[in-house]
Amino acid sequence: MKITTKEIIKILPFEEKFRNGLLDSFDSLNPDQKYHIERVIWNFYEALYNLKLQENIETAMINVRKGNTGVDEDFYGKIKKQTEEEMTKSFYQGTADADLTKIRTKLEEILSKTK
C-alpha cells in the first residue's frame, strides 16, 4: 500500500479542526509551502516508523533469547514487513505531546504565510 502525505495527515493525532484545515488547503499551497509541510510530515512519519521498527526488533530478539523463535536469513526482512503492516494499519500512538505541538506550530507557521 502506498502511503501519501495526505493519508499521514489524516491519521496524525491533530485537533480535528487543524487537520481538516490542513487537508483542505494542502492542494492549493504554493510549491514551497507544500514542500516544507511534506518534509515535516514525512520526517515525523519516518521517526515513528523507526521507533516502531526498533520496538519490533527488540521484541523479536527477546523471543529469540527465550527460544520462542529462531533466526533465519530473512529475520530482519520479516520484522521490517511486520512494521510496515503495523504502520499502515494504525499510526503509532506513543508520541509525546511536546513533539506534536512542535510539529503543529511549524505547520501553522507555514500555513500562515499563505494568508
Long-range contacts (C-beta under 8 A, 24 or more apart in sequence): 1-88, 3-45, 3-87, 3-88, 5-37, 5-38, 5-41, 5-42, 8-41, 8-42, 8-44, 8-45, 8-91, 9-41, 11-90, 11-91, 12-41, 12-44, 12-91, 12-100, 12-103, 13-91, 13-93, 13-95, 13-100, 14-100, 14-104, 15-104, 18-104, 18-108, 21-111, 22-107, 22-111, 25-111, 25-114, 29-111, 29-114, 30-114, 33-110, 33-111, 33-113, 33-114, 36-110, 37-107, 37-110, 37-111, 40-103, 40-106, 40-107, 40-110, 44-99, 44-103, 48-87, 48-91, 48-92, 48-95, 49-83, 49-87, 49-92, 51-92, 51-94, 52-83, 52-86, 52-87, 52-92, 53-79, 53-80, 53-83, 56-82, 56-83, 56-86
